[in-house]
Amino acid sequence: YYSYLITDEEFEQLKKSIGKFISINTFLITTFQREKAFLALKQANNSHKILFEIYANPSINDIQPYADIKLFNSSINQSQILFMLGSIFHIENFSQQDDIWICQMKLSSRNHPDLKNIFEQIQKEDGDIEKDLISFGNFLARIGQYDNAEKYYKHILNELPSNHLDIHIVYRNLGNVAYIKNNYDQSLEYHLKSLEIKKRLFKNDDSNIADSYNCLGIVYFNKNNYKQAINSYEKALKILNSTSDNDHSKIAACLNNISLVYRTEQNYSKALEYYKKVLDIEKKYLSEDHIDLGQTYHNIGALYWCCGFYDNAMEYYNLSLENKYRYLPSNHSSIAMTLENIGLIHENKNNVQEALKYYREAAAIYRQTLSSTHSDILQIENNISRAYLRQSFNNGKTKSLSWRKKQIEQIYKMCDEQKHIFASAAYTDFHRPKSETILFDCGAIRNECIHTLNHIDEWVRDKKMSDAFIFAALDKYIHPEPLGISLIIGSWNYPFLVTLTPLIGAIAAGNCVILKPSELAPNSAVIMATMIERYLDTSCIRIVLGGVEQTQILLKSDIDKIFYTGSTIVAKIIMRAAAEKMIPVTLECGGKNPVYIADDANIEICARRIAWGKTINCGQT
């Protein structure tokens, strides 16, 4: 039994097919349980509901193979019969039961006299039985059954003679499955074996050999072996350019792959050269509104962006957007991606209002199709939040000394009024005694506020420099200027202290701030977010909750300073991300805390003090 929903047109065509043959161009997974198939249709609301009753006699000769896929997957509890693509059925009867139509059909032999022409057409399109078996392996791979697909391909290798013409296809497919499973060494082995067989079967300039080189290039690329990837792609390209059919789509795909390697190596000029070759081919052979052109325009725009040529990037992004609006649905994620990138250019050129306009358009599209936790949603929300901060900074709001003092006073007030709430949150997260949070987090933060308020007037004042002979006639000052937007990444073991203390310094310097508390102290992070929204100016100070993925998105942002407290392992990741954009960093990594005891020390007093100090905060000090 097989349940299916069909359109009005398909329904009318099916009603006219009684007594005729139909051939399916896909695999059909059916069940022995009529009630289960019937129930699936009962729960559907739209379209015409069809229940196919299929009769298959295994003793009939020359029918397309069918089998119980439970044999291939032990996780399936009940038998499910899979019919191969190209299976031919005779429509026996068509009747109605309630709002469900029952279509009875019988699996037919290829030797049926009425099927001669049909069978010849299927033979022409789908090939011989071995290709059908290979197609079943492909089907298993398409539905995510990679282990079973691999077993099936290996079974085919054992069944086919070693000199069979389709062996190279099986090795290629095994290579593709290994690639999907991230087993790149195994994938290389299979693709090289496929290539070796192809070289015996085909001429050196055959496109089948180019296909193998292209597959090898993809695997080498994912192994970060960029030299070998380029070498493989260039061999494929040479063959494709020399063949008589001159398949422009394969040539463009190969050029695209080469460009991707150069882009990954940050050789942007070389990548741009190859993308423009792709564009030339597509302009020559494709219609002007073909979607491939839209993606190529986008890729070229991205390269100009990486090079810092923002006007050129804007030109190609706009071309991409025009193309996508003509070809794609208005809520397609590819349109959102281009809108987002145009927003980034505007933000980088300090056109914050324009940036926000494009970000909002992109966000509206993403929210129609993606979950709230999807990386694209997190990214665009981060962009919008950062743009608002950039707008506040550009307006000079944070440069006001009175504003800075007010925010620091509010932090003091928050840590004083909410110290018991903070203490309860930290206790919930990792059972730290509440008295320690009140003393070592809230108390230390309040002391930092007092110290900053006592010295901020001096810190922001211009400092006159001593005269140097060559500049004796000039007045010379150092004028403190804020950097812009600071990202502060806190740690779990002092969730309030190491997040809010650097916040005080960032505010005192006149910066806007993004706070990212540790996801390992979730209750503390939520309480901090709630209180910051209550006490502080959220047009200049924002807090972002989330895990590692959210932190990675923040590290890719256009920010001006990173302050991190935590492990050296994560610090190295942050340092690398910051180095990509030349962002200054402060890394407070902690580490071991040795104690030196002098010869004349009182050992008993030292022991008590060391034990007290080392066990504060569950030993995380």
NORFEN-V226343 format. One line per field, one symbol per residue. phi: phi as a letter, one per 30 degrees, with the letter a starting at -180 (. if undefined). A space follows every 10 residues. Layout:
# NORFEN-V226343
phi = ???
This chain:
# NORFEN-V226343
phi = .bcacbdedd ddddddcdic cbcccbdccb bdcdddddde ddddccidcb cdcccbcddd dhcddbaddd dcbddddbdb cccddidcbc dcabbbbhcc ccccbbdcdd deedcedddd ddeddciddd ddddddddde ddcidddddd ddddddeddd ddcddceddd dddddddddd dicddddeed dddddedddd ccddcdddde edddddedde eddicddddd eddddddddd dcdddhdddd dddddddddd dddddicddd ddeddddedd ddddccddcd dddeddeddd eddddddicd ddddeddddd deddddcced cddddddded ddedddddci cdddededdd dddddeddbc ddcdeddddd dddddddddd dddddidddd dddedddddd dedddddcdd dedddddddb hdeddddddc cddddddddd ddddbddddd ddcdcddced cedcdbbccd bddkcccccc cddbdcddcd dddddddedj cdbccbdddd bddddddddd ddddccdddb bbccckcddd ddddddddcc abbbbldddd edddddddde chcdbbccci kdbdbccddc dddddedddd ddddcehhic b
